[in-house]
């Protein structure tokens, strides 16, 4: 078994490009000083103290709240779609899965930006609303627009893993339940839903993680006043230059995601090794 | 029958939701006005201007260059890594796989800033090299994750048999293992290419020296209004990808018919 040696270059690569960077972030988070000059760093908890004040906690709360709501909406919208696709005949089924992936081939910033054209004051939706005789609505640069952007961008990540699990469910199990006298609702709630749990869990993590850490969607659809935790990290690294504070927020973001994954893996008893549920 | 109609309506509405912005983009790439939301007649002028816009063409060049290079490099790196990892004993395999998962699970922005810190630590100048390196970092794990299942499906004893028959390990790798896992390698390569070409967050933090890709260009434009030339370019890229897909589909169908499947 000498074959394992061919992985050595990648192990070295991971040490340099995955492990060291995370330790650097950790190091930045627990120090203060001039971010550009490593010699000035001093150990300190100031970054975390600064974060745990109402201003920043509010931003964290808003990010988690929006990500949570968008995950729920994706689940409510995505599950029925995954179910419908899984019940279609194979040819149609593959076509619909492909149609879920195709939008991702167009730049996601541009697709998100295009919503401004649809939702804006002179946009298509307000055009229809005023034609019917209502007053135009404020549809962009608020919470709802950011939510819409999240649901729009991450919905396929919810549908695909659920679909993958649903098509693997053995038909005989459903038939057995029906033979034993279960009605349609019982078959769904006692057989299909529990069996599709791993897909739901994967979907939840695949939507929640990018949603809670986004700064692009909020920057495009939320207007300038709109801040999420991702926007704060971006500002610290790109504009303010306080990498220490930015790193501490990245660490908090990571901790949040670890908690989410610990919570979801609790429900996920038979996690499949190898991952890649999306593809 | 009612429920079937309901299902169709539901599917239609969701897909309408997913495709509405794309339709808008394509329609407005033919709009004879710079402002969004106002239709001022049909024109091809943005498509013509596209080929005169040096800045956007440069961004397109860097996007494609980085996508091709990072897809190729991460495919080679990832394929060898997957073969190695597959042959590792229990514990070190577990640790390696978990480390490999980190860039997949970590939010983009955390991966991006941690790499930014690394490049600063090594005093590297931000530019094409840092952007390429960071793309390889986040693409390779996906290559590994798509090659590993193919290795699991492969008959373990194939490589051993080849070596028993006198093949050197390298020869067995080249003639037995790689051809067996080819579908996984191709999937991984395509995934890496797609991820790289569509990436914004990682590139945004790890570029410099006037090197920018299309996503960065679009993001900086979004504050002052998107130049319709970008709409024209994305329409062209989108349509060519669809055509490519149709060709591949036709080919595989033909192959299947020829093979009598």
Interface residues (C-beta under 8 A of the other chain):
Chain A: X1 X2 X3 X4 X5 X6 X7 X8 X9 X10 X11 X13 X14 X16 X17 X18 X19 X20 X21 X22 X24 X25 X28 X36 X38 X77 X80 X81 X84 X85 X96 X98 X99 X100 X102 X103 X104 X105 X106 X107 X108 X109 X110 X111 X112 X113 X114 X115 X116 X117 X118 X120 X122 X123 X124 X152 X155 X156 X205 X209 X210 X212 X213 X215 X216 X219 X220 X230 X233 X234 X237 X238 X243 X246 X247 X250 X253 X254 X257 X261 X274 X275 X276 X279
Chain B: X7 X10 X11 X14 X15 X17 X18 X19 X20 X21 X22 X24 X25 X28 X36 X37 X38 X77 X78 X80 X81 X82 X83 X84 X85 X86 X87 X88 X89 X96 X99 X100 X101 X102 X103 X104 X105 X106 X107 X108 X109 X110 X111 X113 X114 X115 X116 X117 X118 X120 X121 X133 X137 X140 X144 X145 X146 X148 X149 X152 X159 X169 X173 X187 X191 X194 X198 X200 X201 X204 X205 X214 X215 X218 X219 X222 X226 X230 X231 X234 X237 X238 X241 X242 X245
